């Protein structure tokens, strides 16, 4: 080969560099289209899905059963306000003994005065109390009950029971705290 022809032949390094340049400039593309028909049943798991990527409109009605839901991950449903509020209640005897309740303690502090302490903070809640016997007997007649936040404890409710004349007397009551 002549000297002049050797100058026109590129070196192996130049050939590799040109091939890499052409590939980078032109690129190669490969597209994969996944349809519902190409997915076998039971092959897609919760790990394969991003959070909030599937909405109620993406699935058939009643197609996701209760066994598919991890119940420990669920919080309080906003529309279930009343059901969640019922988690705090107390039925207290006239002597101040807690007969039944949930997450509550009760004590009589004076004639007709009681304190009911719950586990969580109940300052921002609503209190509803009625005079009522803890058993199946009828409630005492001519009685009144009033409730307020307990100033000395954010978890407490102060309850006051009175007779018809306004004198503080011991009466059994039912207390419901709605938050």
N, C-alpha and C positions, 0 to 999 in steps of 0.2 A: 504494500500500500504506500502511496506516495506521502510525502510529508504534508502536502497541502490537504489531502483527504483525511489524514489523522487529526487535523485541527478541527474538522467539522463533526467528528464522532464524539458524542458526549461521554463523560466518564460515568461509571456505575453509580456514584454518589449523586450525580446530577440527574440521572434517570429516576432514582428513588425519590429525590426531592420534587421532581416534576409530577410524578404520580401522586404523591401526597398532596401537592398543591391542587391538582385537578380534583381529587376526592374531597378535599376540604371546601373548595369553591362550589362544586356541584352537589356534593353530599349524596347520601343514599337514604331513602325513607322507607319505612315499613310500617304499615298501619294494621292494627288488629281491631276488628269489630266484634264485640261480644254482644250476643242477643240472649234473650231468655231461653231460646231453644238449644243454645250451645252450652248451657249450664246444667249439670246434672243435679237432681234433687239432693239436698243435704250437703252440698259442697261449699256453699257460702256461709260463713259464720259471722258472729258479731265483730270479731277482730278484723274482718275484711271490709267493714263499713266505717266511714267517718261519722263522727257525731253530727246529728241533725241533718244527715244526707238523705234520709228517707222520712217522708212526712205521711200523714194519714191518707193523703190522696194517692200515694204510690202503692198502697197495698189494698187488696180486696177487703170488703167489709167482713169482719169476724174471721179473718184468715190467720191472725196471730193469737194463739191461745195463751192461757195463764201460765202454762209450763214454760213458755218462752221468756218470761219476765222474771228478773232477779228482784224479788220483793224487797230485800234489804236495801236496795239502791233507791227505792221510791221515797219521796218526801210527802209532806202533807199536800193534798189536793186543794187548791185555793177554793174551789166550790164547796168543799166539805167543811166549811167554817163551823157550823153547829156541831158536827160530829166530833171535830177536834176539841172544841170547847168543852164537850161533855167529859173530857178526860180529867177535869177537876171538879169534884163534888164531895160533899160531906153530909152525912145524916148524924145529928148530934142529939143526945138525950138531954133532958132538962138539967141533969147533974153535970153536964159538960163532957160526957164520955162519947168518943167517936164510935158509933154503932156500925157504920159502914162508910166507905169513901175510897177515893183513889188519890194517892200521893198527898194525904192530908193527916194532920194531927189537930186535936181539939182540946181546949181547956176552958173551964169556968173560972173567971177571975173575980167575980162578985155576983150578987144576986141579979139575975137577968143580963149579965154581961159575959161574953164569950170571945175567945180568940181561936181562929182556925188558921193554921199555918200550912201552906202548900210547898212543894219542892221548888217550883220555878217562881220567878218574879211575877206578881200579879197586879202591879200598880196600874198598868194600862188596860186592865180587863174590866168587864162589867160584872156586877154581883147581883144575884137574884136569890132571895131567901123567902121561905114561907114557913109559917108555923105548921108543924105536922108531927104526928106521932111516928116513931120509928117502926112500929108494928102495924098491924092491919086495923088498929083502933082508929076512931075518928079523931080529928085534931081538937085541941082544947078550944073552947068557945071564948069569944070576947078577948082576943089576943092580937098583938101587933108585933112586927119585927122590923128592925132597920139595920142596914149594913153600911160600912165605910171601910176605906183602906186603913190598915193598921199602921199608925205613925211610927212605931218602934221597929217594924220589920216589913221590908218590901215584899215579902212572901206571904204576908198575913192579911186577914180580913177580920175586922171587929164587928161583932153581932150583938145587938141589944134587943131583948124581948120585954114586952110590957103587957099589963092587963088593960082592960078597957078604960080604966081611970087614969092611965099614964104612969102607974107605979111599976118599977122594974121588978119582974117576977121571973122565976125559972120556968122556961117553956122549951120543949123539944122543937127542933127546926131542921129544915132541909136547905142546903146552900149549894148553889151552882155558880161556877165562875166561868164566864165566856171570854176568851181572848181572841 
